[in-house]
Amino acid sequence: MNGQAFELTVGSVLTAALGVSEDVGAIVAARIGVAGALNVIDRLVYVDSFALPRDATKAWVKLAREATKARNFDIHTPWAARAEGGELAEVVDRARKLVPKSPRELSKTVTLLRQATEAGQQLLPERGEEREAEVTV
């Protein structure tokens, strides 16, 4: 599981929440980014015509925000490899002090992204259900 799969899932949930076609949803999601999409979804949950499960969507938005925060931290934090072993260390202050990070600590972000991606996919209607709803409306 990677960040791109997470971003695509956020865009798909936004698309379903807005009730628009995939091409329109992809344009909107790309324009407003992950944080913006999560904010829109979080507001749409309170609209009467919201098509996704409300409680599950609220819980997913919370998880997706947590995953986004962890991902952004990992992306924007300066990192260095220690000479005596090559493990990664976070550069934490202006003095360039290195704080070692264990593989377990580093995998937390991957785990959060996977969980948020899988939970987001569970919110999405099956392709056949979507088409059936469009036909009966």
N, C-alpha and C positions, 0 to 999 in steps of 0.2 A: 504494500500500500504506500502511496506517495502523495505529495502535496498536490500534484495535478489531478489525481483521482478525487481528492477532497474538494478541490475547487470546482471540478465538473459536477460533483454531487450537489454542492451548494447552488450552482446554477440551475440544476435540474429541479431542486426543491423550490427555488424561486419561481421557475417557470410554472410548476404545478400550482404554487400558491397564487400566482397572478392569473392563472387560467389562460395563458397565451401559448402560441405555438413554440416549438423548440428553437426555431431560428430567432424569433423575437426575444425569447428568454435569454438566449446566449448573448445577444447584443446588449441587453440591459445588464446582465450579470457582468460582462466584460467591462462595461462602462463604469459601474458603481463599485466593483471589487467585492471581495468576500465580506468585509465588515459592513459595507453598505447593504449588501444582499441580506445579511443576517438581520440588520436593523429593519429592513422592509418586511421581511418574513415575520419578525417579532411584532410588528404593528398589524399586519394583515390577519394574524391569529384572532384578533378581536372583531373582525368584519363578519357580519352575519352569514355571508355567502362563502366563507372560507371552506375550501374543499378538502383539506387534509385533516387528520385527527388532531384536535387542538392540544390536548395534554401531551401527547407524544411529540408534537412539533415544538411546544414550549421547552420540553426537556432536551430535545435535540439542539435547539438554538443555544441553550446553556452549554451543552457539551461541545458544540461547534465553536463557540466563542473561546472556551478553554483550550481547545486544540489550536485555534488560530493564534491565541496569545503565546502558547508554547512554541509553535512553529515560527512566529515572528521573532521571538527571543533567540531561538537557535540560528535563524538566518542573519539577524542583525548584530549578534554578539561577536566580537573579535575572538578568533580561536587560534591556537598555536599547537604544534606537536612538540612534545618534550623530547629533548635530544636523547635522554637515557631511557628509551623504551618506546618512543613514538606515540604514546597515548595522547589523546586530545586533552587540552586544558583550556579553560576559559580565561581570557584576559579581563580581570575584574576592576582594575583601577589605573589611574594615570601613571603609576609607578611600574606598570606592566607586570604586576604580580600574577603568576599563573596558579590557578586552582584546578587540580586534576578532576576530571569527570569520569566516572566509571561507565562501562558499557551499559549497565542497567539504567543509570541516570540519563544517558543519551538516548536510550530506547523508549523513554517515557513519551516523548513527542511522537514517535512513530506509532506507538500504541494508541495514543489519543486520536491521531489522524485516522487510523484504521477504524477505531470504534465510532468516530463521528461519521466517517464515510459509510460504514455499514448501517448505522442507525438512520442516516439520511436516505439511503437506498430503500430501507424498509418503509419509509413514509410515502414513497412514490407509488402511484397506482400502476397496476399492470398495464402493459400496452393495449391489450384487448379491452380492458375496462374503460380506458380513456376513449377509444374509438366508439365503444358502445354508448357512452355518455354523450358524445358529440352527435351521434345519430338520433338519439331519443329526445334531444333538447328541442 
